[in-house]
């Protein structure tokens, strides 16, 4: 499986992490990506982002797949597990290192927090090891060198985006102190390898996109098109997957959750009383990305969200 290897003009994907059951927020992302792919006559792949085995819950990956199947999602091609792709990430990191785009870092999180200024996604690395490791210190992680300048892209839902990665994030980690390759590197390598050219995913990843574009540019990879759907939040403004009221999608009766997710995405409602098969016919026929709101129009009632999976 490789980019450009004879696939349709549209190839999308859904990439859950096996850290728990499929919840409503992930269902929104899965539904949007699937409907967009099928409405364009494209392929839809599933990739399990299980690279960080320390966060994985045993059995969660299989449970997510069973729930997707019960909901009526049908993916193309074989499943991909990031935990089996470490050699590909190591090879990409080596390519970047050969071009002088990376450097070893000895800093601990405590040291960075003490010296760094705050950014929107945590402390901005102050560049302590950019000129070389301090005397007597050993490398803990590998970072990408960033340089001033805006990364720009047009999101199909969120509109024009720009970010100076060096100012907003700083030199970011590509391989962690525990030896695990970072999400930003893995997702870029895998999307290119699988030929993903359309990415529909949650808006919580919008701020990560400039880093991924920078890595694509550094590795000579093509840029996918992006569409970031609004996150499901409760009345307190918390991401629904983190809410105490969030419930997993019920695979025995998935239609109520699908209908709720469809409404959240701003789409035209299906005929009253339709079955699961009827919902999917309607969804693929009527899907319109332009109807998806950039920002959630209303918060989901925590009590209502708790009943989604029951």
PALOLO-554002 format. One line per 5 residues: number of its first residue (from 1); for each residue z, y negated, x of N, C-alpha, C. Coordinates in nm, 2 decimals. Each point is the difference from the previous one (the first is absolute). Layout:
BEGIN
NUM) Z:Y:X:Z:Y:X:Z:Y:X | ...
END
This chain:
BEGIN
1) 0.00:0.12:0.08:0.00:-0.12:-0.08:0.00:-0.12:0.09 | -0.10:-0.09:-0.01:0.00:-0.12:0.08:-0.07:-0.11:-0.07 | 0.03:-0.12:0.04:-0.06:-0.12:-0.06:-0.15:0.01:0.00 | -0.06:-0.03:-0.11:-0.15:-0.01:-0.01:-0.06:0.14:-0.01 | 0.07:0.11:-0.01:-0.05:0.13:0.01:-0.06:0.05:-0.14
6) -0.10:-0.07:-0.05:-0.06:0.04:-0.12:0.08:0.00:-0.12 | 0.09:-0.10:-0.02:0.08:-0.01:-0.12:-0.06:-0.10:-0.09 | 0.04:-0.01:-0.13:-0.05:-0.10:-0.09:0.03:-0.14:0.05 | -0.06:-0.10:-0.07:0.02:-0.14:0.05:0.15:-0.05:-0.03 | 0.07:0.08:-0.08:0.14:-0.04:-0.02:0.09:0.12:0.03
11) 0.10:-0.02:0.08:0.10:0.10:0.03:0.14:-0.06:0.01 | 0.08:0.03:-0.09:0.14:-0.05:-0.01:0.10:0.11:0.03 | 0.13:-0.04:-0.01:0.10:0.10:0.03:0.14:-0.04:-0.06 | 0.09:0.09:-0.01:0.14:-0.02:-0.03:0.08:0.07:0.11 | 0.10:-0.07:0.05:0.07:0.05:0.12:0.15:-0.01:-0.02
16) 0.06:0.09:-0.08:0.14:-0.01:-0.03:0.08:0.05:0.12 | 0.13:-0.04:0.01:0.09:0.05:0.10:0.10:0.09:-0.07 | 0.02:0.12:0.06:0.09:0.10:-0.07:0.15:-0.02:0.02 | 0.04:-0.12:-0.05:0.14:-0.04:0.01:0.07:0.01:-0.13 | -0.07:0.06:-0.10:0.06:0.01:-0.13:-0.11:0.04:-0.10
21) 0.04:0.00:-0.13:-0.10:0.03:-0.10:-0.09:-0.11:-0.02 | -0.11:0.03:-0.07:-0.10:-0.11:-0.03:0.06:-0.09:-0.11 | 0.02:-0.12:0.03:0.07:-0.09:-0.09:-0.11:-0.10:-0.06 | 0.05:-0.08:-0.09:-0.10:-0.08:-0.08:-0.08:-0.10:0.09 | 0.07:-0.06:0.10:-0.07:-0.09:0.08:-0.12:0.07:0.08
26) 0.03:0.12:0.05:-0.11:0.07:0.06:-0.11:0.05:-0.09 | 0.04:0.03:-0.13:-0.10:0.03:-0.10:-0.09:-0.11:-0.02 | 0.04:-0.12:-0.01:-0.08:-0.12:-0.01:-0.11:0.00:0.10 | 0.04:0.01:0.13:-0.09:0.00:0.11:-0.10:0.12:-0.01 | 0.05:0.12:-0.03:-0.09:0.11:-0.01:-0.10:-0.02:-0.11
31) 0.05:-0.05:-0.12:-0.09:-0.02:-0.11:-0.11:-0.10:0.03 | 0.04:-0.11:0.06:-0.10:-0.11:0.03:-0.10:0.05:0.10 | 0.04:0.07:0.10:-0.09:0.05:0.10:-0.10:0.10:-0.05 | 0.06:0.09:-0.09:-0.08:0.11:-0.05:-0.11:-0.06:-0.10 | 0.05:-0.08:-0.09:-0.09:-0.06:-0.10:-0.11:-0.08:0.06
36) 0.03:-0.08:0.11:-0.10:-0.08:0.07:-0.10:0.09:0.07 | 0.05:0.11:0.06:-0.10:0.09:0.06:-0.09:0.07:-0.10 | 0.06:0.06:-0.10:-0.08:0.07:-0.10:-0.10:-0.09:-0.08 | 0.05:-0.12:-0.03:-0.09:-0.10:-0.07:-0.12:-0.04:0.08 | 0.01:0.01:0.14:-0.11:-0.03:0.09:-0.07:0.13:0.04
41) 0.03:0.11:-0.06:-0.07:0.12:0.04:0.04:0.05:0.14 | 0.11:-0.04:0.04:0.04:0.03:0.14:0.10:0.12:0.01 | 0.04:0.03:0.12:0.09:0.11:0.03:0.14:-0.06:0.01 | 0.10:0.08:-0.02:0.14:-0.03:0.01:0.07:0.11:0.07 | 0.07:-0.04:0.11:0.07:0.09:0.09:0.15:-0.02:-0.01
46) 0.07:0.11:0.04:0.15:-0.01:0.00:0.04:0.03:0.15 | 0.08:-0.08:0.05:0.06:0.02:0.14:0.15:-0.02:-0.01 | 0.07:0.10:0.05:0.14:0.00:0.00:0.05:-0.07:0.13 | 0.07:-0.11:-0.02:0.05:-0.08:0.12:0.14:0.05:0.04 | 0.00:0.11:0.06:0.12:0.07:0.04:0.03:-0.01:0.15
51) -0.05:-0.10:0.06:0.01:-0.02:0.15:0.15:-0.01:0.04 | 0.08:-0.07:-0.08:0.14:-0.02:0.04:0.08:0.12:-0.07 | 0.01:0.11:0.07:0.07:0.11:-0.06:0.15:-0.02:-0.03 | 0.06:-0.10:0.06:0.14:-0.03:-0.02:0.02:-0.05:-0.14 | -0.10:-0.06:-0.06:0.02:-0.06:-0.14:-0.05:0.10:-0.10
56) -0.06:0.11:0.03:-0.06:0.09:-0.09:0.11:0.08:-0.08 | -0.02:0.01:-0.13:0.09:0.09:-0.08:-0.07:0.13:-0.02 | 0.06:0.11:0.04:-0.06:0.13:-0.02:-0.05:0.02:-0.14 | -0.12:0.05:-0.01:-0.06:0.03:-0.13:-0.06:-0.12:-0.07 | 0.02:-0.12:0.05:-0.05:-0.12:-0.06:-0.16:0.00:-0.01
61) -0.06:0.04:0.11:-0.15:-0.01:0.01:-0.06:0.09:-0.11 | 0.05:0.12:-0.01:-0.05:0.09:-0.10:0.03:-0.05:-0.14 | 0.11:-0.06:-0.02:0.04:-0.06:-0.13:-0.10:-0.11:-0.04 | -0.03:-0.09:0.10:-0.09:-0.11:-0.03:-0.14:0.06:-0.04 | -0.05:0.10:0.07:-0.13:0.05:-0.03:0.00:0.07:-0.13
66) 0.11:0.07:-0.04:0.00:0.06:-0.13:0.00:-0.11:-0.11 | 0.07:-0.11:0.02:0.00:-0.10:-0.10:-0.13:-0.07:-0.01 | -0.07:-0.03:0.11:-0.13:-0.05:-0.01:-0.10:0.09:-0.07 | 0.01:0.13:0.02:-0.08:0.09:-0.07:0.03:0.00:-0.15 | 0.13:0.00:-0.03:0.04:0.00:-0.14:-0.05:-0.12:-0.07
71) -0.01:-0.11:0.07:-0.04:-0.13:-0.06:-0.16:0.00:-0.02 | -0.07:0.09:0.06:-0.14:0.00:-0.02:-0.08:-0.05:0.12 | 0.07:-0.03:0.11:-0.07:-0.05:0.12:-0.07:0.12:0.07 | -0.12:-0.02:0.04:-0.08:0.11:0.07:-0.05:-0.06:0.12 | 0.05:0.05:0.12:-0.05:-0.06:0.13:-0.11:0.08:0.06
76) -0.08:-0.07:0.08:-0.11:0.06:0.07:0.04:0.04:0.14 | -0.06:0.11:0.05:0.02:0.04:0.14:0.14:0.05:0.02 | 0.03:0.05:0.12:0.13:0.06:0.03:0.11:-0.11:0.01 | 0.12:0.04:-0.02:0.12:-0.09:0.02:0.01:-0.02:0.15 | 0.04:-0.12:0.04:0.03:-0.03:0.14:0.15:-0.03:0.01
81) 0.06:0.05:0.10:0.14:-0.02:0.03:0.01:-0.07:0.14 | 0.06:-0.12:0.00:0.01:-0.08:0.12:0.07:0.07:0.11 | 0.10:0.09:-0.04:0.08:0.07:0.10:-0.09:0.09:0.09 | -0.12:0.03:-0.05:-0.09:0.09:0.08:-0.10:-0.08:0.08 | 0.01:-0.13:0.00:-0.10:-0.09:0.06:0.05:-0.08:0.12
86) 0.11:0.04:0.06:0.06:-0.08:0.11:-0.10:-0.01:0.12 | -0.08:0.10:0.03:-0.09:-0.01:0.11:-0.10:-0.11:-0.02 | -0.05:-0.02:-0.12:-0.09:-0.11:-0.03:0.06:-0.14:0.02 | 0.13:-0.01:-0.04:0.07:-0.13:0.02:0.02:-0.02:0.15 | 0.04:0.10:0.07:0.02:-0.01:0.15:-0.13:-0.04:0.07
91) -0.11:0.05:-0.05:-0.13:-0.03:0.06:-0.04:-0.15:-0.03 | 0.03:-0.05:-0.12:-0.03:-0.14:-0.03:0.09:-0.09:0.08 | 0.13:0.04:0.02:0.09:-0.08:0.08:-0.05:-0.01:0.14 | -0.05:0.11:0.06:-0.05:0.01:0.13:-0.12:-0.10:0.02 | -0.09:0.00:-0.10:-0.11:-0.09:0.00:0.04:-0.15:0.01
96) 0.10:-0.03:-0.08:0.05:-0.14:0.00:0.07:-0.03:0.14 | 0.07:0.10:0.05:0.07:-0.02:0.13:-0.10:-0.02:0.11 | -0.11:0.07:0.00:-0.11:-0.01:0.10:-0.06:-0.14:0.00 | 0.00:-0.06:-0.11:-0.05:-0.14:-0.02:0.10:-0.10:0.03 | 0.12:0.04:0.04:0.10:-0.10:0.03:0.06:-0.07:-0.12
101) -0.01:0.06:-0.11:0.05:-0.06:-0.13:0.14:0.04:-0.04 | 0.06:0.09:0.08:0.14:0.04:-0.03:0.09:-0.01:0.12 | 0.13:0.01:-0.02:0.09:-0.01:0.11:0.13:0.08:-0.04 | 0.07:0.05:0.09:0.13:0.07:-0.03:0.11:-0.10:-0.02 | 0.09:0.04:-0.09:0.11:-0.09:-0.03:0.13:0.07:0.01
106) 0.10:-0.06:0.06:0.13:0.06:0.02:0.11:-0.05:-0.10 | -0.04:-0.09:-0.09:0.10:-0.07:-0.08:0.05:0.09:-0.12 | 0.12:-0.01:-0.02:0.06:0.07:-0.12:-0.01:-0.09:-0.12 | 0.03:0.05:-0.12:0.00:-0.08:-0.12:0.11:-0.11:0.01 | 0.11:0.04:0.06:0.11:-0.10:0.01:-0.04:-0.11:0.09
111) -0.06:0.03:0.11:-0.04:-0.11:0.09:-0.10:-0.09:-0.06 | -0.10:0.06:-0.08:-0.10:-0.08:-0.06:0.06:-0.09:-0.11 | 0.09:0.05:-0.08:0.06:-0.08:-0.10:0.08:-0.11:0.06 | 0.06:0.02:0.11:0.08:-0.11:0.06:-0.09:-0.11:0.06 | -0.12:0.03:0.04:-0.08:-0.10:0.07:-0.11:-0.06:-0.09
116) -0.04:0.08:-0.10:-0.12:-0.04:-0.08:0.03:-0.10:-0.11 | -0.11:-0.07:-0.04:0.01:-0.08:-0.12:-0.04:0.09:-0.12 | 0.04:-0.04:-0.12:-0.02:0.08:-0.12:-0.15:-0.02:-0.05 | -0.06:0.11:-0.04:-0.13:-0.01:-0.07:0.01:0.05:-0.14 | -0.11:0.00:-0.07:0.00:0.05:-0.13:0.03:0.15:-0.01
121) -0.03:0.08:0.11:0.03:0.14:0.00:0.10:0.04:0.10 | 0.09:-0.09:0.04:0.10:0.03:0.09:-0.02:-0.08:0.13 | 0.08:0.03:0.10:-0.01:-0.08:0.13:-0.13:0.01:0.06 | -0.05:-0.12:0.05:-0.13:-0.01:0.07:0.03:0.03:0.15 | -0.07:0.10:0.05:0.03:0.04:0.14:-0.02:-0.12:0.10
126) 0.10:-0.03:0.08:-0.01:-0.12:0.09:-0.08:0.02:0.12 | -0.06:0.12:0.02:-0.09:0.02:0.12:0.08:0.02:0.13 | 0.12:0.06:-0.01:0.08:0.02:0.11:-0.06:0.08:0.11 | -0.07:0.11:-0.04:-0.06:0.09:0.10:-0.15:-0.02:0.02 | -0.06:-0.10:-0.06:-0.14:-0.03:0.01:-0.05:-0.01:0.14
131) 0.08:-0.06:0.09:-0.05:-0.01:0.14:0.05:0.11:0.09 | 0.06:0.10:-0.06:0.05:0.12:0.08:0.14:0.04:-0.04 | 0.03:0.12:0.03:0.14:0.05:-0.04:0.10:-0.07:0.09 | 0.12:-0.04:-0.06:0.10:-0.06:0.09:0.05:0.10:0.10 | 0.05:-0.04:0.11:0.04:0.09:0.11:0.11:0.10:-0.05
136) -0.02:0.12:0.03:0.09:0.11:-0.03:-0.01:0.04:-0.15 | -0.09:-0.05:-0.07:-0.02:0.05:-0.14:-0.12:0.09:-0.02 | 0.02:0.10:-0.09:-0.10:0.10:-0.03:-0.07:-0.04:-0.13 | -0.13:0.04:-0.02:-0.07:-0.03:-0.12:0.06:0.08:-0.12 | 0.01:-0.06:-0.11:0.04:0.06:-0.12:-0.12:0.01:-0.10
141) -0.07:-0.10:-0.01:-0.12:0.00:-0.09:-0.12:-0.06:0.06 | -0.11:0.01:-0.07:-0.13:-0.06:0.05:-0.04:-0.11:-0.11 | -0.03:-0.12:0.05:-0.04:-0.11:-0.09:-0.14:-0.04:0.02 | -0.06:-0.06:-0.10:-0.14:-0.06:0.01:0.02:-0.14:0.03 | -0.08:-0.05:0.10:0.00:-0.14:0.03:-0.08:-0.08:-0.11
146) 0.06:-0.10:-0.05:-0.06:-0.08:-0.10:-0.02:-0.14:0.06 | -0.10:-0.07:-0.06:-0.04:-0.13:0.05:-0.01:-0.10:-0.12 | 0.02:-0.13:0.03:-0.01:-0.10:-0.11:-0.13:0.00:-0.07 | -0.01:-0.02:-0.13:-0.12:-0.01:-0.07:0.01:0.08:-0.13 | -0.06:-0.06:-0.10:0.01:0.06:-0.14:-0.09:0.12:-0.02
151) 0.06:0.10:-0.06:-0.07:0.11:-0.06:-0.03:-0.03:-0.14 | -0.12:0.01:-0.05:-0.04:-0.04:-0.13:-0.07:0.11:-0.07 | 0.03:0.02:-0.13:-0.07:0.10:-0.08:0.00:-0.05:-0.15 | -0.09:0.05:-0.08:0.00:-0.02:-0.14:0.04:0.12:-0.08 | 0.11:-0.02:-0.07:0.06:0.11:-0.08:-0.06:-0.01:-0.14
156) -0.04:0.12:-0.05:-0.07:0.00:-0.13:0.09:-0.05:-0.11 | 0.13:0.02:0.02:0.10:-0.04:-0.11:0.08:-0.13:0.04 | 0.04:0.00:0.13:0.09:-0.11:0.05:-0.08:-0.12:0.05 | -0.13:0.01:0.01:-0.08:-0.11:0.05:0.00:-0.02:0.15 | -0.03:-0.12:0.05:-0.01:-0.02:0.14:0.13:0.01:0.07
161) 0.01:0.07:0.11:0.12:0.02:0.08:-0.02:-0.04:0.14 | 0.11:-0.05:0.07:-0.01:-0.03:0.14:0.14:0.01:0.06 | 0.00:0.05:0.12:0.13:0.01:0.07:-0.03:0.00:0.15 | 0.08:-0.08:0.07:0.01:0.00:0.15:0.10:0.11:0.03 | -0.05:0.12:0.04:0.09:0.11:0.03:0.10:-0.03:0.11
166) -0.05:-0.07:0.11:0.09:-0.03:0.11:0.11:-0.09:-0.05 | -0.02:-0.09:-0.09:0.10:-0.09:-0.04:0.09:0.06:-0.11 | -0.06:0.08:-0.09:0.08:0.06:-0.11:0.07:0.12:0.03 | -0.05:0.08:0.10:0.06:0.13:0.03:0.03:0.02:0.15 | -0.09:-0.05:0.08:0.01:0.02:0.14:-0.06:0.13:0.05
171) 0.02:0.03:0.12:-0.05:0.13:0.06:0.07:0.11:-0.07 | -0.07:0.09:-0.08:0.06:0.10:-0.08:-0.01:0.14:0.06 | 0.09:0.08:-0.05:0.02:0.14:0.06:-0.11:0.09:-0.05 | -0.06:0.08:0.09:-0.10:0.10:-0.03:0.06:0.14:0.02 | 0.09:0.01:0.09:0.08:0.13:0.02:0.14:-0.03:0.01
176) 0.08:0.06:-0.08:0.14:-0.03:-0.01:0.08:0.06:0.11 | 0.13:-0.04:0.01:0.09:0.05:0.10:0.02:0.15:-0.01 | -0.01:0.05:-0.13:0.02:0.15:-0.02:-0.13:0.08:0.02 | -0.11:-0.07:0.05:-0.12:0.07:0.03:-0.10:0.00:-0.12 | 0.04:-0.04:-0.12:-0.08:0.00:-0.11:-0.10:-0.11:0.00
181) -0.13:0.02:-0.03:-0.10:-0.11:-0.01:0.03:-0.08:-0.12 | -0.02:-0.13:0.01:0.04:-0.09:-0.11:-0.11:0.01:-0.11 | 0.05:-0.03:-0.12:-0.08:0.01:-0.12:-0.13:-0.08:0.02 | 0.01:-0.12:0.05:-0.12:-0.09:0.01:-0.11:0.06:0.08 | 0.03:0.07:0.11:-0.10:0.07:0.08:-0.05:0.12:-0.08
186) 0.09:0.08:-0.05:-0.04:0.13:-0.07:-0.10:-0.03:-0.11 | 0.04:-0.10:-0.09:-0.09:-0.02:-0.12:-0.14:-0.05:0.04 | -0.01:-0.08:0.11:-0.13:-0.05:0.04:-0.08:0.11:0.05 | 0.06:0.09:0.09:-0.08:0.11:0.05:-0.04:0.10:-0.11 | 0.09:0.03:-0.09:-0.04:0.09:-0.11:-0.10:-0.05:-0.10
191) 0.01:-0.13:-0.03:-0.09:-0.06:-0.10:-0.14:0.00:0.06 | -0.01:-0.02:0.13:-0.14:0.00:0.07:-0.05:0.14:0.01 | 0.09:0.09:0.03:-0.04:0.14:0.02:-0.05:0.06:-0.13 | 0.07:-0.04:-0.11:-0.04:0.06:-0.13:-0.11:-0.08:-0.07 | -0.05:-0.11:0.06:-0.10:-0.08:-0.06:0.04:-0.08:-0.12
196) 0.12:-0.04:0.00:0.05:-0.08:-0.11:-0.06:-0.14:0.00 | -0.07:-0.04:-0.10:-0.06:-0.14:0.01:0.05:-0.09:-0.11 | 0.08:0.06:-0.10:0.06:-0.08:-0.10:0.15:0.03:-0.01 | 0.09:-0.09:0.02:0.14:0.02:-0.01:0.06:-0.07:-0.11 | 0.06:0.07:-0.10:0.07:-0.05:-0.11:0.14:0.05:0.01
201) 0.10:-0.09:0.02:0.13:0.04:0.02:0.10:-0.11:-0.04 | 0.13:0.02:0.02:0.10:-0.09:-0.05:0.01:-0.13:0.08 | 0.04:-0.11:-0.06:0.01:-0.12:0.07:0.11:-0.01:0.10 | 0.09:0.10:0.01:0.10:0.00:0.10:-0.07:0.02:0.14 | -0.12:0.05:0.00:-0.08:0.02:0.13:-0.09:-0.11:0.03
206) 0.00:-0.11:-0.08:-0.09:-0.11:0.02:0.03:-0.07:0.14 | 0.12:-0.01:0.03:0.04:-0.07:0.13:-0.03:0.09:0.12 | -0.02:0.13:-0.02:-0.04:0.09:0.11:-0.14:0.00:0.03 | -0.08:-0.05:-0.09:-0.15:0.01:0.01:-0.05:-0.08:0.12 | 0.05:-0.12:0.03:-0.05:-0.07:0.12:0.02:0.08:0.13
211) 0.11:0.07:0.01:0.03:0.09:0.12:-0.10:0.11:0.00 | -0.03:0.06:-0.11:-0.10:0.11:0.00:-0.14:-0.05:0.03 | -0.03:-0.12:-0.05:-0.13:-0.06:0.03:-0.01:-0.02:0.15 | 0.11:-0.05:0.06:0.00:-0.03:0.15:-0.02:0.13:0.07 | 0.06:0.11:-0.04:-0.01:0.13:0.07:-0.14:0.05:-0.02
216) -0.06:-0.01:-0.12:-0.14:0.04:-0.02:-0.09:-0.07:0.09 | 0.02:-0.13:0.01:-0.08:-0.08:0.09:0.01:0.04:0.15 | 0.13:0.03:0.04:0.02:0.04:0.14:-0.05:0.14:0.03 | -0.01:0.09:-0.10:-0.05:0.13:0.02:-0.15:0.01:-0.03 | -0.06:-0.11:-0.05:-0.15:0.01:-0.03:-0.03:0.07:-0.13
221) 0.10:0.00:-0.09:-0.02:0.07:-0.13:-0.04:-0.10:-0.11 | -0.07:0.05:-0.10:-0.05:-0.08:-0.11:0.12:-0.04:-0.09 | -0.01:-0.11:-0.07:0.10:-0.05:-0.09:-0.02:0.05:-0.14 | 0.09:0.07:-0.07:-0.01:0.03:-0.14:0.01:-0.13:-0.08 | -0.03:0.01:-0.13:0.03:-0.11:-0.10:0.13:0.03:-0.06
226) 0.08:-0.10:-0.02:0.14:0.01:-0.05:0.02:-0.06:-0.14 | 0.09:0.07:-0.07:0.04:-0.05:-0.13:0.15:0.04:-0.02 | 0.09:-0.10:0.00:0.14:0.03:-0.01:0.05:-0.03:-0.14 | 0.05:0.11:-0.07:0.04:-0.02:-0.14:0.15:-0.04:0.00 | 0.04:-0.08:-0.11:0.14:-0.05:0.00:0.10:0.11:-0.01
231) 0.11:-0.02:0.06:0.11:0.10:0.00:0.07:0.00:-0.13 | 0.05:0.12:-0.04:0.09:0.01:-0.12:0.14:-0.04:0.04 | 0.05:-0.10:-0.07:0.14:-0.04:0.03:0.08:0.00:-0.12 | 0.13:0.00:0.01:0.09:0.00:-0.11:0.04:-0.15:-0.03 | 0.09:-0.02:-0.09:0.04:-0.13:-0.04:0.07:-0.08:0.11
236) 0.06:0.08:0.09:0.06:-0.07:0.12:-0.09:-0.03:0.11 | -0.13:0.03:-0.02:-0.10:-0.03:0.10:-0.01:0.11:0.11 | 0.07:0.11:-0.02:0.00:0.10:0.10:-0.13:0.09:-0.02 | -0.05:0.04:0.12:-0.11:0.10:-0.01:0.05:0.12:-0.08 | -0.08:0.05:-0.10:0.06:0.10:-0.09:0.04:0.13:0.07
241) -0.07:0.04:0.11:0.04:0.12:0.06:0.14:-0.01:0.07 | 0.04:-0.12:0.02:0.14:-0.02:0.06:0.10:-0.02:-0.11 | -0.04:-0.02:-0.13:0.09:-0.03:-0.10:0.08:0.12:-0.04 | 0.13:-0.02:-0.04:0.08:0.11:-0.04:-0.05:0.07:-0.13 | -0.08:-0.08:-0.07:-0.06:0.05:-0.13:-0.13:0.07:0.01
246) -0.06:-0.01:0.12:-0.13:0.07:0.02:0.01:0.15:-0.02 | -0.09:0.05:-0.07:0.00:0.15:-0.02:-0.13:0.06:0.04 | 0.00:0.12:0.05:-0.13:0.07:0.04:-0.09:0.02:-0.12 | -0.13:0.00:0.02:-0.09:0.03:-0.10:0.02:0.15:-0.04 | 0.00:0.02:-0.13:0.03:0.14:-0.06:-0.14:0.07:0.00
251) -0.01:0.11:0.08:-0.13:0.07:0.00:-0.02:0.08:-0.13 | 0.11:0.03:-0.07:-0.02:0.07:-0.13:-0.06:-0.09:-0.11 | 0.02:-0.13:0.02:-0.05:-0.09:-0.10:-0.04:-0.13:0.06 | -0.11:0.00:0.08:-0.03:-0.12:0.08:-0.07:-0.12:-0.07 | -0.05:0.03:-0.12:-0.08:-0.10:-0.07:0.07:-0.13:-0.03
256) 0.13:0.00:-0.04:0.07:-0.13:-0.02:0.01:-0.08:0.13 | 0.02:0.06:0.11:0.00:-0.08:0.13:-0.13:-0.05:0.03 | -0.11:0.08:-0.02:-0.13:-0.05:0.03:-0.04:-0.12:-0.09 | 0.03:0.01:-0.13:-0.03:-0.11:-0.09:0.08:-0.13:0.04 | 0.12:0.02:0.04:0.08:-0.12:0.05:-0.06:-0.06:0.13
261) -0.04:0.09:0.09:-0.06:-0.05:0.12:-0.14:-0.07:-0.03 | -0.07:0.06:-0.09:-0.13:-0.06:-0.04:0.02:-0.14:-0.06 | 0.10:-0.02:-0.08:0.03:-0.13:-0.06:0.04:-0.09:0.11 | 0.09:0.05:0.10:0.04:-0.09:0.11:-0.12:-0.05:0.08 | -0.10:0.08:0.01:-0.12:-0.04:0.07:-0.09:-0.10:-0.08
266) 0.04:-0.03:-0.12:-0.08:-0.10:-0.08:-0.12:0.06:-0.06 | -0.01:0.13:-0.02:-0.13:0.06:-0.05:0.01:0.01:-0.15 | -0.12:0.02:-0.06:-0.02:0.02:-0.14:0.07:0.13:-0.05 | 0.08:-0.01:-0.10:0.07:0.12:-0.04:-0.10:0.11:-0.06 | 0.03:0.13:0.02:-0.08:0.10:-0.05:0.02:0.02:-0.15
271) -0.08:0.07:-0.07:0.02:0.02:-0.14:0.14:0.06:-0.03 | 0.06:-0.04:-0.11:0.13:0.05:-0.04:0.00:0.15:-0.02 | 0.10:0.06:0.05:0.02:0.15:-0.02:-0.09:0.08:0.09 | -0.06:-0.05:0.10:-0.09:0.07:0.09:0.08:0.10:0.08 | -0.06:0.11:0.04:0.06:0.10:0.09:-0.03:-0.04:0.14
276) 0.05:0.08:0.10:-0.01:-0.03:0.14:-0.15:0.00:0.04 | -0.08:0.09:-0.05:-0.14:0.00:0.03:-0.07:-0.13:-0.05 | 0.04:-0.04:-0.12:-0.06:-0.12:-0.06:0.04:-0.12:0.08 | 0.13:0.00:0.04:0.04:-0.12:0.08:-0.09:-0.01:0.13 | -0.03:0.11:0.07:-0.08:-0.01:0.12:-0.14:-0.04:-0.03
281) -0.06:0.05:-0.11:-0.13:-0.04:-0.03:-0.01:-0.15:-0.02 | 0.10:-0.05:-0.08:0.01:-0.15:-0.02:0.02:-0.08:0.13 | 0.09:0.05:0.08:0.04:-0.07:0.12:-0.12:-0.01:0.10 | -0.07:0.10:0.02:-0.12:0.00:0.09:-0.11:-0.08:-0.06 | -0.02:0.00:-0.13:-0.10:-0.07:-0.06:0.02:-0.16:-0.01
286) 0.13:-0.03:-0.01:0.03:-0.15:-0.03:0.07:-0.07:0.12 | 0.03:0.07:0.11:0.07:-0.06:0.11:-0.07:-0.13:0.04 | 0.08:-0.10:0.02:-0.05:-0.13:0.05:0.10:-0.06:0.10 | -0.03:0.00:0.13:0.09:-0.05:0.10:0.03:-0.15:-0.03 | -0.09:-0.07:-0.06:0.02:-0.15:-0.02:0.11:-0.02:-0.10
291) 0.04:0.10:-0.08:0.10:-0.02:-0.10:0.14:0.02:0.06 | 0.01:0.05:0.12:0.13:0.03:0.06:0.06:-0.14:0.04 | 0.12:-0.02:-0.05:0.07:-0.13:0.04:0.04:0.00:0.15 | -0.01:-0.12:0.06:0.04:-0.01:0.14:0.15:0.01:0.01 | 0.07:-0.05:-0.09:0.14:0.01:-0.01:0.04:0.06:-0.13
296) 0.11:0.09:0.00:0.04:0.06:-0.12:0.03:-0.10:-0.11 | -0.06:0.01:-0.12:0.02:-0.09:-0.10:0.14:0.01:-0.07 | 0.06:0.11:0.01:0.13:0.02:-0.06:0.07:0.11:0.07 | 0.13:-0.01:0.00:0.08:0.11:0.07:0.02:0.11:-0.10 | 0.01:0.12:0.05:0.03:0.12:-0.08:0.15:0.01:-0.03
301) 0.03:0.02:-0.12:0.14:0.02:-0.04:0.06:0.12:0.07 | 0.11:-0.01:0.08:0.05:0.12:0.07:0.03:0.11:-0.10 | 0.05:-0.03:-0.12:0.03:0.11:-0.09:-0.12:0.07:-0.05 | -0.11:-0.08:-0.02:-0.12:0.06:-0.04:-0.06:0.08:0.12 | 0.01:-0.05:0.12:-0.05:0.08:0.11:0.07:0.13:0.02
306) 0.13:0.01:-0.03:0.07:0.12:0.01:-0.05:0.11:-0.10 | -0.06:-0.05:-0.10:-0.05:0.10:-0.10:-0.14:0.04:0.03 | -0.07:-0.06:0.10:-0.14:0.04:0.03:-0.01:0.15:0.04 | 0.10:0.05:0.07:0.00:0.14:0.04:0.06:0.10:-0.09 | 0.04:-0.05:-0.12:0.07:0.09:-0.09:-0.08:0.03:-0.13
END
